[in-house]
Amino acid sequence: MSLSNFRPEKKELPSAKYASFSAYPIRAESANARTPHNRNVWDRQDRWIVAALTLLCAFTRLYRIGRANRASWDEMHFGKFGALYVNRTFYHDVHPPTARLLIALSEVLAGHNGTFNFKGEYPPYVNYVFMRMFNAAFGITLAPLAYLTCRQLRMPVGFAAMAGLFVTMDNALCVISRFILLDAPLLAFTAFALMMLACFYRQRRQAFSAGWWRFLLMTGVSLGLVASAKWVGMFAVALVGAYTIYELYEMFCDTHVPVHVYLKHWAARIVALIVIPLSIYMLTFKIHFMVLNRYNNSANFMPMGFQTKLIGNPISQQPYDVETGSSIRLQSHVSGAGYLHSHTHQYPAGSMRQQVTGYGYADGNNLWNVQRRLAAENVDGTRGAMSEAIPGPIGHGDVIALHHNSTNTYLYADTGHEAPVSKQFKEVSAVKADSAEAARLNMLWVVEIVNPEKRMDDGHVHPLGTPLRLRSLMGNCVLMASGDRLDKNWGWGQAEIACSSSPDARTQTGSKYLWTVERHINKAQKSVNLGQYMSSSFLRDFAVLNRQMWLTNNALIPDHDKHNVLESDPLSWPFMIYPMRMVGWDDASIKYLEIGNPLLWWGSAVACLLFPVQVLYWLVCWRRRCLAWRANEFRSYIEGAAILWGGWFLHYAPFFAMGRVTYLHHFLPSLYFGILFMTYQMYFATSWYAPRSTRSVLVILSAAAVGVFWWFSPLTFGWDKPIKDLWGMEWVSSWPVYEDKLAI
């Protein structure tokens, strides 16, 4: 039997007249305006269907939304973050601000005063029902956006409406929209970005027309919104970027496109798809900084200039000149390394002396007494370096000793031993003040001021504004935070402090080599307002915060030694192997399970996983010259399929490369693309193989989706009885409906 027998029949597809991309505005094809594949306007039928889908989706998202009167699941986090916006207190989170600002807006509109910490039952003065309804509004938009997107991808009314119904009838998409979380805005912005891309895709033959510009610019706006809601939104940026590269490459290969027109296309996309999204992303952080103007200790990683501008900060009022006899707290510029710290415990190997570490919290063991031993002009000669401390301020080039107040030891660089973790560096320890080591030059350090604040650039060391590099006088190595962590069994996971003898280290200005006097205690001096000497830059603050978000995200690693009922592996997501319990599971609690509609999850998984095989089969047929596609027929199908499948893939595959903890709700943006792609495949398969069965397919599949949604709806809308009274919910043995088998 020939392979040609397996090709689609030569049905007259509505898209057969579709032509390629054009770099110029051209006259629209003459076609029946009622033909859904050729028109780009909405008629009365579309508006009625959009309204019906919106109302139906609103019912599923709002029905009994206030039933659980306790802060549930991540409401405890994101509701609290909204409250911190209300009372304007700075805090740190791993996500960009847009979705959290929207939660804060809902709390303001609900009349919340910011005093409830979102733990336990909601008090009477917190209108949590309104807050949930505000958040659910974003989830309600998914159904009409799905319909409109499918219409732009040339799907007829019936299949586009079924796609909207599928999105409405997925239990996981529904339940995630019913709480005060970030996921509903993220999903809404993702769906909006896809719709704008689909609209722009339909305008590609009308380059530089009003509609072309409108949808290109709105695509950029949507990317700014989705990227600033959660970093998962960057996958939508990647999708649009991939499509843009495809378009520009196609134009590049078209020899009929003049260079100036080609460059104009580049310029338009740079402005719309890079400048506008980046501007929106940065604007949300600007608003974030403007609103959060009160100090909290979570701001300690931010630049000192930023911290001094916060109301109630504890570091602005300090003595100005660091001098002999001052007690200081040195903070590393490496995020997470914390303060220079020592305690009575010893290294288990190497010198086996007292440990010197980096500790992230304010502690008495972080205080060091500064002793000036040599002035800068005498550093070349070491005579007198071990004599008594010299009074006066500490300046650039001076030689100092750092005495650890609480353990009566000195900071000591030992080039004879390797650092405990980073073997390429040397060990730093603390030696007793009355020991033989304390008489050696290894406990002396040369002060080197690096890029001080302009208003503090007088050659002396001051708190906050004069970053320091400390170089060992004897070992000629530079004190540093290596970025590694000590063993939990003997170093309590604290940051490793070492000494780098690399020649480059002596001139480096990287964060690992720099320290700042974050706290200065000297009873002989009066405190001054250091804020008047400090400068603050939005771009620097923006960069520091985003870097800290990245580091915090990467630090959220799973503990493989114990089972966590919330975590799940990406491999288990498409077939929903392990749904997630969102709340407690005792008999008296109202139970919510993040479980999807199995028909939609399994169907979309099969469709998406088989698509590469389908394309490979067609490539083989093409090479054998037995492919029955007519002119532009294949292109019409594959471009829409590539957009939807590409969205599914780009929102799913990256999680396999992530080291951080993953949860089932991370799959929901990918699921949205998967549901639309499955419907897209159903439409074309029906058009090819069973065009007369279209109505039956629509009715049967829609009814099945509604029926399965209704079956699992008790766990979507909340079940307040013993779970054993709910029959037939465990379709897969690994589902934690009646018991969590993985925890046993």
ZAMARGU-4260 file (C-alpha; in steps of 0.2 Angstrom, whole numbers, plus 5000, padded with zeros to 4 digits):
<rodrens>
0) 5000/5000/5000 | 5007/5017/4995 | 5010/5030/5008 | 4999/5042/4998 | 4984/5032/5004
5) 4987/5040/5022 | 4987/5058/5016 | 4972/5069/5019 | 4958/5068/5006 | 4957/5083/4994
10) 4944/5092/5004 | 4941/5110/4999 | 4948/5118/5015 | 4942/5136/5019 | 4960/5141/5020
15) 4965/5135/5003 | 4965/5152/4995 | 4976/5159/5009 | 4992/5167/5002 | 5009/5171/5010
20) 5016/5185/5020 | 5018/5202/5011 | 5029/5216/5016 | 5018/5229/5008 | 5000/5233/5010
25) 4990/5225/4997 | 4972/5224/4992 | 4962/5212/5003 | 4956/5196/4994 | 4939/5196/4987
30) 4929/5184/4998 | 4913/5181/5006 | 4913/5192/5021 | 4903/5178/5030 | 4917/5166/5027
35) 4926/5165/5044 | 4943/5161/5037 | 4944/5177/5026 | 4936/5190/5036 | 4944/5199/5051
40) 4928/5208/5058 | 4916/5202/5072 | 4898/5201/5067 | 4883/5199/5079 | 4885/5180/5080
45) 4902/5182/5087 | 4897/5195/5100 | 4883/5184/5106 | 4894/5169/5108 | 4907/5180/5117
50) 4894/5186/5129 | 4887/5168/5132 | 4905/5161/5135 | 4909/5176/5147 | 4893/5173/5157
55) 4895/5154/5158 | 4914/5157/5163 | 4908/5170/5176 | 4897/5157/5184 | 4910/5144/5186
60) 4923/5156/5193 | 4911/5165/5205 | 4899/5152/5211 | 4901/5150/5230 | 4917/5160/5229
65) 4916/5166/5247 | 4913/5149/5254 | 4930/5146/5262 | 4931/5161/5275 | 4949/5157/5279
70) 4965/5162/5270 | 4968/5147/5259 | 4984/5141/5251 | 4995/5155/5244 | 4982/5168/5249
75) 4993/5169/5264 | 5007/5175/5254 | 5000/5186/5241 | 4986/5193/5251 | 4999/5198/5264
80) 5009/5206/5250 | 4994/5216/5245 | 4992/5222/5263 | 5010/5227/5263 | 5007/5238/5248
85) 4992/5246/5257 | 5003/5251/5272 | 5017/5254/5260 | 5030/5243/5269 | 5044/5236/5258
90) 5046/5218/5255 | 5054/5206/5243 | 5046/5192/5232 | 5053/5182/5218 | 5039/5188/5206
95) 5038/5205/5196 | 5026/5217/5203 | 5011/5219/5191 | 5000/5205/5198 | 5004/5209/5216
100) 5000/5227/5212 | 4983/5221/5206 | 4980/5211/5222 | 4984/5227/5231 | 4972/5237/5221
105) 4958/5224/5225 | 4962/5226/5243 | 4961/5245/5242 | 4944/5244/5233 | 4938/5232/5246
110) 4942/5245/5260 | 4956/5234/5268 | 4967/5245/5279 | 4982/5233/5278 | 4982/5227/5296
115) 4976/5209/5292 | 4991/5197/5289 | 4981/5184/5280 | 4982/5170/5292 | 4967/5161/5299
120) 4949/5167/5297 | 4945/5183/5288 | 4940/5196/5300 | 4923/5205/5297 | 4932/5221/5291
125) 4941/5212/5277 | 4930/5210/5261 | 4939/5194/5255 | 4924/5190/5244 | 4926/5206/5233
130) 4945/5202/5233 | 4942/5185/5226 | 4929/5191/5213 | 4942/5204/5207 | 4955/5191/5204
135) 4942/5179/5196 | 4938/5193/5184 | 4955/5189/5175 | 4950/5171/5175 | 4933/5175/5167
140) 4942/5183/5152 | 4950/5166/5147 | 4934/5160/5138 | 4931/5175/5127 | 4949/5177/5123
145) 4951/5158/5118 | 4936/5160/5106 | 4942/5176/5098 | 4960/5169/5096 | 4953/5153/5087
150) 4943/5164/5076 | 4958/5174/5071 | 4967/5157/5067 | 4953/5153/5054 | 4943/5141/5065
155) 4924/5142/5062 | 4911/5148/5075 | 4907/5130/5081 | 4925/5125/5085 | 4930/5142/5091
160) 4915/5141/5103 | 4920/5124/5109 | 4938/5130/5113 | 4930/5143/5124 | 4919/5130/5132
165) 4934/5119/5135 | 4943/5133/5144 | 4928/5137/5154 | 4925/5118/5159 | 4943/5114/5165
170) 4942/5112/5183 | 4960/5117/5186 | 4959/5134/5177 | 4943/5137/5186 | 4949/5133/5204
175) 4965/5143/5202 | 4955/5159/5197 | 4944/5158/5213 | 4957/5163/5226 | 4968/5178/5229
180) 4983/5172/5218 | 4995/5178/5204 | 4990/5164/5192 | 4973/5172/5186 | 4981/5188/5180
185) 4996/5178/5173 | 4984/5167/5163 | 4973/5182/5157 | 4989/5191/5151 | 4995/5175/5142
190) 4979/5173/5133 | 4979/5191/5129 | 4996/5190/5122 | 4991/5175/5111 | 4976/5184/5105
195) 4986/5199/5100 | 4999/5188/5091 | 4985/5180/5081 | 4977/5196/5076 | 4994/5203/5071
200) 4997/5187/5061 | 4981/5190/5052 | 4987/5207/5047 | 5003/5202/5040 | 4997/5205/5022
205) 4993/5223/5027 | 5010/5229/5032 | 5010/5246/5040 | 4992/5248/5039 | 4982/5255/5054
210) 4977/5238/5059 | 4994/5231/5057 | 5001/5244/5068 | 4987/5243/5081 | 4990/5224/5084
215) 5009/5225/5083 | 5009/5238/5097 | 4996/5229/5107 | 5006/5213/5106 | 5020/5223/5114
220) 5009/5230/5127 | 5003/5212/5131 | 5021/5206/5132 | 5025/5219/5145 | 5010/5214/5155
225) 5013/5196/5155 | 5032/5197/5158 | 5029/5209/5173 | 5016/5197/5181 | 5027/5182/5183
230) 5043/5177/5175 | 5034/5163/5167 | 5027/5176/5156 | 5044/5177/5147 | 5039/5161/5138
235) 5025/5171/5129 | 5039/5183/5125 | 5049/5169/5118 | 5034/5163/5107 | 5032/5181/5100
240) 5050/5182/5097 | 5051/5165/5088 | 5037/5171/5076 | 5045/5188/5073 | 5061/5179/5068
245) 5051/5168/5056 | 5043/5183/5048 | 5059/5193/5047 | 5069/5178/5040 | 5055/5176/5027
250) 5056/5194/5021 | 5075/5192/5021 | 5074/5178/5009 | 5062/5188/4998 | 5073/5197/4985
255) 5058/5208/4980 | 5058/5217/4997 | 5069/5233/4996 | 5082/5235/5010 | 5073/5251/5016
260) 5057/5242/5018 | 5065/5227/5027 | 5074/5239/5039 | 5057/5248/5043 | 5050/5231/5048
265) 5065/5229/5060 | 5063/5246/5067 | 5044/5243/5070 | 5047/5227/5079 | 5061/5234/5089
270) 5050/5248/5096 | 5034/5237/5098 | 5041/5221/5104 | 5057/5226/5114 | 5055/5245/5119
275) 5037/5245/5124 | 5037/5228/5134 | 5053/5233/5143 | 5046/5250/5147 | 5031/5243/5154
280) 5041/5230/5164 | 5052/5244/5171 | 5037/5255/5174 | 5029/5242/5186 | 5045/5242/5196
285) 5045/5261/5197 | 5028/5260/5204 | 5033/5246/5216 | 5047/5257/5223 | 5036/5273/5224
290) 5023/5264/5234 | 5034/5254/5246 | 5043/5268/5255 | 5043/5261/5272 | 5058/5251/5279
295) 5058/5233/5282 | 5073/5221/5285 | 5069/5212/5269 | 5077/5228/5260 | 5094/5224/5267
300) 5100/5217/5250 | 5096/5233/5241 | 5109/5247/5238 | 5113/5258/5253 | 5107/5273/5245
305) 5090/5265/5242 | 5088/5260/5260 | 5092/5277/5267 | 5077/5284/5257 | 5065/5272/5266
310) 5055/5279/5280 | 5060/5272/5297 | 5076/5264/5291 | 5089/5260/5305 | 5105/5264/5296
315) 5104/5283/5291 | 5108/5289/5308 | 5126/5284/5312 | 5143/5292/5317 | 5151/5298/5301
320) 5170/5294/5303 | 5176/5276/5305 | 5191/5277/5317 | 5201/5267/5329 | 5190/5260/5342
325) 5175/5260/5331 | 5164/5244/5331 | 5158/5240/5313 | 5147/5227/5304 | 5154/5223/5287
330) 5141/5218/5274 | 5147/5209/5258 | 5141/5215/5241 | 5137/5197/5237 | 5119/5194/5238
335) 5115/5181/5252 | 5133/5182/5259 | 5127/5193/5273 | 5139/5200/5286 | 5157/5196/5291
340) 5154/5184/5305 | 5163/5173/5317 | 5159/5161/5331 | 5168/5149/5343 | 5166/5134/5332
345) 5182/5127/5322 | 5185/5121/5305 | 5185/5102/5304 | 5200/5102/5293 | 5214/5114/5287
350) 5220/5125/5301 | 5206/5119/5312 | 5205/5137/5319 | 5189/5147/5323 | 5178/5149/5308
355) 5175/5165/5299 | 5159/5165/5289 | 5145/5176/5281 | 5129/5177/5291 | 5113/5185/5284
360) 5105/5191/5300 | 5110/5205/5312 | 5120/5197/5327 | 5132/5201/5340 | 5145/5190/5332
365) 5145/5202/5317 | 5153/5216/5326 | 5172/5219/5323 | 5183/5232/5332 | 5194/5242/5320
370) 5212/5245/5325 | 5223/5256/5314 | 5241/5249/5315 | 5250/5258/5301 | 5246/5274/5291
375) 5245/5273/5272 | 5262/5281/5270 | 5271/5268/5280 | 5264/5252/5272 | 5279/5248/5263
380) 5288/5245/5279 | 5281/5233/5292 | 5291/5240/5307 | 5278/5245/5320 | 5264/5236/5312
385) 5262/5225/5327 | 5262/5240/5339 | 5248/5247/5348 | 5233/5254/5338 | 5235/5272/5331
390) 5221/5284/5335 | 5212/5293/5321 | 5201/5290/5306 | 5203/5275/5295 | 5209/5280/5277
395) 5213/5273/5260 | 5229/5263/5261 | 5229/5262/5280 | 5234/5245/5288 | 5221/5239/5301
400) 5217/5224/5312 | 5199/5218/5315 | 5196/5212/5332 | 5181/5201/5335 | 5172/5208/5350
405) 5163/5193/5356 | 5177/5180/5355 | 5192/5191/5358 | 5200/5185/5341 | 5208/5193/5326
410) 5203/5191/5308 | 5217/5180/5300 | 5222/5176/5283 | 5232/5159/5281 | 5239/5156/5264
415) 5246/5139/5270 | 5228/5131/5270 | 5215/5130/5256 | 5197/5137/5259 | 5186/5123/5266
420) 5174/5123/5250 | 5182/5133/5236 | 5199/5125/5236 | 5206/5138/5223 | 5206/5151/5237
425) 5214/5152/5254 | 5207/5150/5271 | 5202/5164/5282 | 5200/5161/5301 | 5200/5170/5318
430) 5215/5168/5330 | 5215/5172/5349 | 5222/5189/5354 | 5234/5181/5366 | 5240/5167/5354
435) 5256/5167/5344 | 5247/5169/5328 | 5241/5186/5333 | 5259/5192/5333 | 5260/5188/5314
440) 5257/5200/5300 | 5243/5188/5293 | 5231/5198/5305 | 5234/5214/5296 | 5224/5221/5282
445) 5226/5235/5269 | 5211/5246/5267 | 5207/5250/5249 | 5192/5262/5245 | 5183/5258/5229
450) 5171/5269/5220 | 5164/5279/5235 | 5149/5290/5235 | 5154/5307/5228 | 5149/5316/5244
455) 5160/5304/5254 | 5175/5304/5243 | 5188/5312/5255 | 5199/5297/5257 | 5192/5291/5273
460) 5181/5276/5277 | 5162/5281/5281 | 5147/5270/5284 | 5136/5265/5269 | 5145/5275/5256
465) 5163/5269/5255 | 5164/5251/5248 | 5181/5243/5254 | 5193/5230/5247 | 5203/5222/5261
470) 5220/5215/5256 | 5230/5204/5268 | 5247/5213/5271 | 5256/5197/5273 | 5247/5185/5261
475) 5244/5199/5248 | 5227/5190/5246 | 5210/5199/5245 | 5196/5195/5258 | 5181/5189/5248
480) 5164/5180/5249 | 5166/5165/5237 | 5148/5163/5234 | 5148/5145/5241 | 5140/5138/5256
485) 5148/5129/5271 | 5143/5111/5275 | 5127/5111/5285 | 5134/5099/5298 | 5148/5110/5304
490) 5146/5126/5295 | 5127/5128/5297 | 5125/5132/5278 | 5133/5149/5281 | 5142/5158/5267
495) 5160/5154/5264 | 5173/5168/5267 | 5190/5166/5259 | 5205/5175/5253 | 5209/5176/5234
500) 5228/5177/5230 | 5225/5179/5212 | 5234/5194/5204 | 5218/5200/5197 | 5209/5200/5213
505) 5219/5215/5219 | 5212/5226/5206 | 5194/5219/5205 | 5179/5229/5209 | 5167/5214/5208
510) 5154/5211/5222 | 5163/5196/5229 | 5178/5207/5234 | 5169/5222/5241 | 5163/5226/5258
515) 5153/5240/5266 | 5152/5246/5283 | 5133/5244/5286 | 5133/5248/5305 | 5145/5259/5314
520) 5146/5261/5333 | 5156/5274/5341 | 5150/5282/5357 | 5163/5296/5356 | 5155/5303/5340
525) 5138/5310/5337 | 5126/5302/5324 | 5123/5312/5308 | 5110/5309/5294 | 5120/5299/5281
530) 5106/5299/5269 | 5111/5317/5264 | 5128/5309/5257 | 5120/5295/5248 | 5113/5294/5230
535) 5100/5282/5223 | 5098/5277/5205 | 5082/5268/5199 | 5092/5258/5186 | 5104/5252/5199
540) 5089/5248/5211 | 5080/5239/5197 | 5095/5229/5192 | 5099/5224/5210 | 5081/5219/5214
545) 5079/5208/5198 | 5096/5200/5202 | 5090/5196/5219 | 5074/5189/5212 | 5084/5178/5201
550) 5095/5172/5215 | 5080/5169/5227 | 5071/5159/5213 | 5086/5148/5211 | 5087/5145/5229
555) 5070/5137/5230 | 5076/5120/5227 | 5066/5104/5232 | 5071/5093/5246 | 5071/5075/5238
560) 5073/5067/5255 | 5055/5071/5260 | 5038/5071/5251 | 5029/5088/5249 | 5011/5087/5245
565) 5012/5103/5235 | 5027/5099/5223 | 5026/5089/5207 | 5038/5084/5193 | 5035/5092/5176
570) 5035/5075/5168 | 5019/5071/5178 | 5009/5087/5172 | 5002/5083/5155 | 4993/5067/5160
575) 4989/5074/5178 | 4997/5060/5188 | 4997/5070/5204 | 4984/5083/5207 | 4988/5095/5221
580) 4978/5097/5238 | 4976/5116/5240 | 4971/5116/5258 | 4970/5104/5273 | 4961/5088/5271
585) 4952/5084/5287 | 4934/5080/5288 | 4928/5097/5295 | 4938/5108/5282 | 4932/5114/5265
590) 4943/5104/5253 | 4949/5111/5236 | 4959/5100/5224 | 4969/5107/5210 | 4963/5094/5198
595) 4959/5097/5179 | 4946/5090/5168 | 4954/5073/5163 | 4947/5073/5146 | 4954/5090/5142
600) 4971/5087/5150 | 4974/5069/5142 | 4967/5074/5125 | 4978/5090/5124 | 4993/5080/5130
605) 4990/5067/5116 | 4988/5080/5103 | 5003/5090/5108 | 5014/5075/5110 | 5009/5067/5093
610) 5011/5083/5083 | 5030/5081/5080 | 5026/5063/5074 | 5013/5070/5062 | 5025/5083/5055
615) 5038/5070/5053 | 5026/5059/5043 | 5022/5073/5032 | 5040/5077/5029 | 5043/5059/5024
620) 5029/5060/5012 | 5035/5076/5005 | 5052/5068/5002 | 5044/5054/4993 | 5033/5066/4983
625) 5017/5058/4989 | 5010/5073/4999 | 4993/5078/4993 | 4993/5096/4999 | 4987/5109/4987
630) 4995/5126/4985 | 4996/5136/5001 | 4985/5123/5010 | 4999/5116/5020 | 5005/5133/5025
635) 4988/5139/5030 | 4987/5124/5042 | 5005/5123/5049 | 5007/5142/5054 | 4992/5142/5065
640) 4997/5125/5072 | 5015/5131/5075 | 5009/5146/5085 | 4998/5136/5097 | 5010/5121/5098
645) 5025/5132/5100 | 5016/5141/5115 | 5012/5124/5123 | 5030/5118/5121 | 5039/5135/5126
650) 5028/5136/5142 | 5031/5118/5146 | 5049/5112/5141 | 5059/5125/5151 | 5053/5117/5167
655) 5064/5102/5164 | 5079/5113/5165 | 5075/5122/5181 | 5082/5117/5197 | 5069/5125/5208
660) 5054/5117/5215 | 5039/5115/5203 | 5021/5114/5206 | 5006/5108/5195 | 4999/5126/5193
665) 5015/5130/5183 | 5008/5120/5169 | 4992/5130/5167 | 4998/5142/5154 | 5004/5128/5144
670) 4988/5119/5146 | 4979/5134/5139 | 4989/5133/5123 | 4986/5114/5123 | 4967/5115/5124
675) 4967/5127/5109 | 4979/5117/5099 | 4969/5101/5103 | 4953/5110/5096 | 4963/5116/5081
680) 4968/5098/5077 | 4950/5092/5079 | 4944/5105/5067 | 4956/5101/5053 | 4954/5082/5056
685) 4935/5084/5055 | 4937/5094/5039 | 4948/5082/5031 | 4941/5065/5036 | 4923/5068/5042
690) 4916/5084/5037 | 4898/5078/5038 | 4900/5074/5056 | 4905/5091/5062 | 4889/5094/5072
695) 4890/5077/5080 | 4908/5080/5085 | 4904/5097/5092 | 4889/5091/5102 | 4897/5075/5109
700) 4914/5083/5114 | 4906/5098/5122 | 4894/5088/5132 | 4908/5076/5138 | 4918/5091/5144
705) 4903/5099/5153 | 4899/5082/5161 | 4917/5079/5167 | 4918/5096/5174 | 4902/5094/5184
710) 4908/5077/5190 | 4923/5085/5198 | 4915/5101/5203 | 4913/5097/5221 | 4932/5098/5223
715) 4932/5114/5212 | 4919/5123/5222 | 4923/5116/5239 | 4918/5100/5248 | 4914/5102/5266
720) 4910/5084/5271 | 4921/5069/5274 | 4930/5065/5258 | 4924/5047/5259 | 4907/5053/5256
725) 4912/5059/5239 | 4912/5044/5227 | 4921/5041/5211 | 4934/5054/5211 | 4950/5044/5210
730) 4951/5039/5192 | 4970/5037/5193 | 4977/5027/5208 | 4990/5041/5211 | 4977/5055/5214
735) 4977/5061/5232 | 4959/5062/5234 | 4955/5049/5248 | 4973/5047/5254 | 4990/5053/5249
740) 4999/5037/5244 | 5016/5045/5241 | 5016/5051/5259 | 5014/5034/5266
</rodrens>
